[in-house]
Amino acid sequence: MSQMRKQAVAGIQAGDSFEITRTFGQDETLAFGDLTRDYNPVHYDQEFCAGKGLDGLICHGLLVAAMICEIGGQIAWLASGMEFRFRRPVYFGDTITCRLVITKVEKSGRAEAQATYTNQHGQVVQEGRISGYLPSATDRRRLGAMMEAGDPTNPLA
């Protein structure tokens, strides 16, 4: 992940992209359900899923969408808005790649980006948009100093 942080320190431009991949398991969905109190049967009951035409239990959509937070955290993005579209279900064991592309950067540091989430079959499962603020010059200097010190607040370093 340090490559994302290095890019943040150097300065992020429109057209820059970031990508992460993650496999989702049932344990994560159960923990997310407990955290959010989202006990929709599509995450817990096979018979209910079959009635919906699903091939099995599915992950919480916002759990998958939260991959954007990993990228945002690594580049020190301060989000002010997020929007998601859920295109296909994500099943336990699916491997999802989230690719975030910076689409706009203003002089003020305000920025916009598009995210595309694909599964191991190359199918788009989610799409997202995020707006917010990139690190200022002062923030980038501080982030650089943190990295020189081993990035102590970042377990992904």
C-alpha positions in Angstrom: 0.0 0.0 0.0 2.9 2.3 0.4 2.8 3.0 -3.4 -0.6 4.7 -2.9 0.8 6.8 -0.1 3.8 7.7 -2.1 1.5 8.9 -4.9 -0.5 11.0 -2.4 2.8 12.6 -1.2 3.9 13.3 -4.7 0.4 14.8 -5.6 -2.6 13.2 -7.3 -3.7 14.3 -10.7 -6.8 13.7 -12.8 -6.3 10.4 -14.6 -4.4 8.7 -11.8 -5.8 5.3 -10.9 -5.6 3.0 -7.9 -6.6 -0.7 -7.7 -7.1 -3.2 -4.9 -8.3 -6.8 -4.9 -10.0 -8.7 -2.1 -11.9 -12.0 -1.5 -15.0 -11.8 0.6 -15.9 -14.5 3.1 -19.0 -15.2 5.1 -17.3 -14.3 8.4 -16.8 -10.7 7.2 -20.5 -10.4 6.2 -21.6 -11.8 9.5 -19.4 -9.2 11.3 -20.6 -6.4 9.1 -24.2 -7.4 9.7 -23.6 -7.3 13.5 -21.9 -3.9 13.2 -24.6 -2.3 11.0 -27.6 -4.4 12.4 -28.4 -5.3 8.8 -29.9 -8.8 9.1 -31.5 -9.0 5.7 -32.2 -12.7 5.0 -30.3 -12.5 1.6 -27.2 -12.6 3.7 -28.3 -15.4 6.1 -30.9 -17.8 4.7 -30.5 -20.0 1.7 -34.2 -20.6 1.1 -34.9 -16.9 1.1 -32.1 -16.4 -1.4 -33.5 -19.1 -3.7 -36.8 -17.3 -3.6 -35.1 -14.2 -4.9 -33.4 -16.1 -7.7 -30.0 -15.8 -6.1 -27.4 -18.6 -6.4 -26.6 -18.5 -2.7 -26.1 -16.1 0.2 -24.7 -12.7 -0.8 -22.3 -10.2 0.8 -23.6 -6.9 2.1 -23.4 -4.4 -0.8 -21.9 -1.7 1.4 -19.2 -4.1 2.7 -18.0 -4.5 -0.9 -18.5 -0.8 -1.7 -16.3 0.0 1.3 -13.3 -1.1 -0.6 -13.2 2.5 -1.8 -12.4 3.4 1.8 -9.2 1.4 1.7 -8.0 3.4 -1.3 -9.3 6.7 0.1 -7.5 6.0 3.5 -4.2 5.2 1.8 -4.3 8.4 -0.3 -5.6 10.5 2.7 -8.8 11.5 0.8 -11.3 13.4 2.8 -14.7 12.2 1.4 -17.7 14.5 1.2 -19.9 12.3 -0.8 -20.3 8.8 -2.1 -22.8 7.2 -4.5 -23.0 3.5 -5.4 -24.9 1.3 -7.9 -25.2 -2.4 -7.2 -25.2 -4.3 -10.5 -24.7 -7.9 -9.6 -24.7 -9.9 -6.3 -21.3 -10.7 -4.7 -21.3 -14.2 -3.3 -19.1 -15.5 -0.5 -15.7 -16.4 -1.9 -15.9 -14.0 -4.8 -12.8 -12.0 -5.5 -13.5 -8.4 -6.2 -11.2 -5.8 -7.8 -11.9 -2.1 -7.2 -10.4 0.3 -9.6 -10.6 4.0 -8.7 -9.9 6.6 -11.3 -9.5 10.3 -10.4 -11.7 12.2 -12.9 -11.3 15.8 -11.7 -9.0 17.8 -9.5 -9.6 21.5 -8.7 -7.0 24.0 -7.5 -8.7 24.0 -4.1 -7.9 20.3 -3.8 -11.6 19.2 -4.3 -11.7 16.1 -6.4 -14.0 13.5 -7.9 -13.4 9.9 -8.8 -15.2 6.9 -10.4 -14.9 3.4 -9.0 -15.6 0.2 -10.9 -15.8 -3.1 -9.0 -15.4 -6.4 -11.0 -15.6 -10.0 -9.9 -13.2 -12.8 -10.8 -15.2 -13.4 -14.0 -14.6 -9.8 -15.2 -18.3 -8.9 -14.5 -19.0 -5.4 -13.1 -20.7 -5.9 -9.8 -20.8 -2.3 -8.5 -20.0 1.2 -9.6 -19.3 4.2 -7.4 -18.6 7.9 -7.4 -16.8 9.7 -4.7 -16.2 13.4 -4.1 -14.1 15.1 -1.5 -10.7 16.6 -0.9 -7.2 15.4 -1.7 -4.3 16.2 0.7 -3.1 19.8 0.6 0.6 20.6 0.3 0.8 20.8 4.1 -1.0 17.4 4.4 1.4 15.9 1.9 4.4 17.1 3.8 3.0 15.6 7.0 2.1 12.3 5.2 5.7 12.2 3.9 7.1 12.6 7.4 4.8 9.9 8.7 6.1 7.5 5.9 9.7 8.4 6.8 8.8 7.3 10.4 7.5 4.0 9.1 3.9 5.1 8.7 3.1 4.1 12.3 -0.7 4.6 12.0 -1.1 2.5 8.9 -1.2 -1.3 9.4 -1.1 -1.7 5.6 2.2 0.1 5.2 
